[in-house]
Amino acid sequence: MTFQKRIAILGSTGSIGVQALEVIRKYPGLFKVQILTARRSSGLLIRQALEFLPQAVVVTDRNAWMEVRDTLKGTPVKVLYGNGSITEVLAWDSVDMVLNALVGFIGLEPSLAALKNRKTLALANKESLVTGGHLVMREAAARNVSILPVDSEHSAVFQCLRGEQATIEKIILTASGGPFFKYSLKALESITKSQALDHPTWNMGEKVTVDSATLMNKGLEVIEAFWLFGQPLSKIEVMIHPQSLIHSMVQFSDGTIKAQMGYPDMRLPILYALSFPRRLDFPEARRMDLSHFCSMEFHSLPADKFPCLEMAYEALKKGGNIPCVLNAANEVAVDAFLNERLNFTAIPGLISRTLEKIPLIKDPTFDQLKDTHREAQRMAQILLTSC
Ligand SMILES: NC(=O)c1ccc[n+]([C@@H]2O[C@H](COP(=O)([O-])OP(=O)(O)OC[C@H]3O[C@@H](n4cnc5c(N)ncnc54)[C@H](OP(=O)(O)O)[C@@H]3O)[C@@H](O)[C@H]2O)c1
């Protein structure tokens, strides 16, 4: 008899959450949706709940919660309210695996709760590792729980490392370069929101799409790789690969490079994380036309054009709560850009000025990270008024 994994999907109404449900829909015998959560996308959450009949849904916006509660009355689905309820349901014995597809710092606490409760963690929420990597990895080690990466680059590295005992010489994270890789510094000054949201190869949530355009996303991914794979920063490189066919590579101590490739499709790393250690059939994925090999390009990073990536490296070197400051300021900056209150080229400036204002705390606790996040966001909001 096949064991059916009972999955909690945190952020089921987002880009990753919706694609996870698409994958799960194809394997009803292998996966059971146990929990779904959303902030305010009540209509979509209701449709998902009626289709998958999870044990519970959690909604964190009060008005949305009331609407979901009223609509699902008379169904077996429990409707819970608030972030506290997310951590609460992760303790339920009926949950085997947690897919954390929340966006932002808000994802850290549920990641820690999942691990504390010994639930396998399929991790899309990169901010968990960026802000609290030391706590997350410590908790996973202490409880002997696996973290399965969902981010396509980290899934690629994870797949390249499978079965290897050899020393890693370097990890090469590929980056599409976003829509503006070929733009001049001058042209970057007049970037609009719709241009930034028009990613050349991936279709993602708004925050991660803007992060991809500034290359902050790659910076966050470098920090994520540092924690996930336990390699020093000097062994983690970024290479621009505009076609996004190779999702990342690992070079071993004999010089061999292993790469994982395919057309960009987030359903694949999601499926791999959910089904690990198995690799399941997925006929829906477009098969690679190997003639595309001859059009693959690789470029080193252009100096000065993407300061966000540099700031992420620096934040990781400083350590402690500084990556949390970087992330908090970036969340404010991206939100301001999306609301047309900040120019694209002013994003790095706002982050670097916020970084100057918040003192370092070495080895911060979760509560100290929460304070850091709040204080850095408050500071970034103040600085925003003078941008
Ligand atoms: N999208 C991709 O292709 C991709 C690829 C690699 C990595 N990632 C990473 O995966 C994570 C999710 O990205 P995404 O693009 O799927 O994000 P998204 O489309 O913005 O979805 C975020 C999800 O989290 C919920 N949410 C947002 N804020 C919340 C809050 N304060 N409290 C509770 N729930 C909240 C949203 O609910 P509502 O819908 O109700 O707002 C939604 O369900 C991010 O860390 C991103 O960097 C994404």
PDBQT file of the ligand as one rigid body, heavy atoms in Angstrom, charges set to zero:
ROOT
HETATM    1  N1  LIG A 401       6.525  32.186  -7.638  1.00  0.00    +0.000 N 
HETATM    2  C1  LIG A 401       7.601  31.528  -7.987  1.00  0.00    +0.000 C 
HETATM    3  O1  LIG A 401       7.710  31.039  -9.111  1.00  0.00    +0.000 OA
HETATM    4  C2  LIG A 401       8.716  31.341  -7.001  1.00  0.00    +0.000 A 
HETATM    5  C3  LIG A 401       9.889  30.707  -7.408  1.00  0.00    +0.000 A 
HETATM    6  C4  LIG A 401      10.881  30.468  -6.471  1.00  0.00    +0.000 A 
HETATM    7  C5  LIG A 401      10.710  30.869  -5.150  1.00  0.00    +0.000 A 
HETATM    8  N2  LIG A 401       9.576  31.505  -4.776  1.00  0.00    +0.000 N 
HETATM    9  C6  LIG A 401       9.423  31.924  -3.381  1.00  0.00    +0.000 C 
HETATM   10  O2  LIG A 401       8.233  31.321  -2.872  1.00  0.00    +0.000 OA
HETATM   11  C7  LIG A 401       7.605  32.190  -1.931  1.00  0.00    +0.000 C 
HETATM   12  C8  LIG A 401       6.167  32.444  -2.403  1.00  0.00    +0.000 C 
HETATM   13  O3  LIG A 401       6.226  33.153  -3.634  1.00  0.00    +0.000 OA
HETATM   14  P1  LIG A 401       4.942  33.386  -4.546  1.00  0.00    +0.000 P 
HETATM   15  O4  LIG A 401       5.462  34.003  -5.784  1.00  0.00    +0.000 OA
HETATM   16  O5  LIG A 401       4.135  32.150  -4.614  1.00  0.00    +0.000 OA
HETATM   17  O6  LIG A 401       4.178  34.510  -3.682  1.00  0.00    +0.000 OA
HETATM   18  P2  LIG A 401       2.715  35.072  -3.912  1.00  0.00    +0.000 P 
HETATM   19  O7  LIG A 401       2.193  34.697  -5.237  1.00  0.00    +0.000 OA
HETATM   20  O8  LIG A 401       2.758  36.509  -3.546  1.00  0.00    +0.000 OA
HETATM   21  O9  LIG A 401       1.848  34.262  -2.806  1.00  0.00    +0.000 OA
HETATM   22  C9  LIG A 401       2.062  34.433  -1.435  1.00  0.00    +0.000 C 
HETATM   23  C10 LIG A 401       1.091  33.606  -0.635  1.00  0.00    +0.000 C 
HETATM   24  O10 LIG A 401       1.268  33.927   0.758  1.00  0.00    +0.000 OA
HETATM   25  C11 LIG A 401       0.052  34.505   1.292  1.00  0.00    +0.000 C 
HETATM   26  N3  LIG A 401       0.453  35.636   2.142  1.00  0.00    +0.000 N 
HETATM   27  C12 LIG A 401       1.054  36.769   1.746  1.00  0.00    +0.000 A 
HETATM   28  N4  LIG A 401       1.250  37.581   2.810  1.00  0.00    +0.000 NA
HETATM   29  C13 LIG A 401       0.761  36.936   3.876  1.00  0.00    +0.000 A 
HETATM   30  C14 LIG A 401       0.647  37.268   5.249  1.00  0.00    +0.000 A 
HETATM   31  N5  LIG A 401       1.082  38.444   5.732  1.00  0.00    +0.000 N 
HETATM   32  N6  LIG A 401       0.096  36.368   6.085  1.00  0.00    +0.000 NA
HETATM   33  C15 LIG A 401      -0.354  35.168   5.618  1.00  0.00    +0.000 A 
HETATM   34  N7  LIG A 401      -0.295  34.811   4.310  1.00  0.00    +0.000 NA
HETATM   35  C16 LIG A 401       0.252  35.686   3.456  1.00  0.00    +0.000 A 
HETATM   36  C17 LIG A 401      -0.733  34.969   0.086  1.00  0.00    +0.000 C 
HETATM   37  O11 LIG A 401      -2.120  35.020   0.413  1.00  0.00    +0.000 OA
HETATM   38  P3  LIG A 401      -3.122  36.004  -0.422  1.00  0.00    +0.000 P 
HETATM   39  O12 LIG A 401      -3.213  35.421  -1.812  1.00  0.00    +0.000 OA
HETATM   40  O13 LIG A 401      -4.396  35.875   0.303  1.00  0.00    +0.000 OA
HETATM   41  O14 LIG A 401      -2.503  37.360  -0.395  1.00  0.00    +0.000 OA
HETATM   42  C18 LIG A 401      -0.386  33.892  -0.934  1.00  0.00    +0.000 C 
HETATM   43  O15 LIG A 401      -1.144  32.733  -0.674  1.00  0.00    +0.000 OA
HETATM   44  C19 LIG A 401       8.471  33.457  -1.874  1.00  0.00    +0.000 C 
HETATM   45  O16 LIG A 401       9.355  33.375  -0.821  1.00  0.00    +0.000 OA
HETATM   46  C20 LIG A 401       9.240  33.427  -3.206  1.00  0.00    +0.000 C 
HETATM   47  O17 LIG A 401      10.484  34.080  -3.127  1.00  0.00    +0.000 OA
HETATM   48  C21 LIG A 401       8.577  31.749  -5.667  1.00  0.00    +0.000 A 
ENDROOT
TORSDOF 0
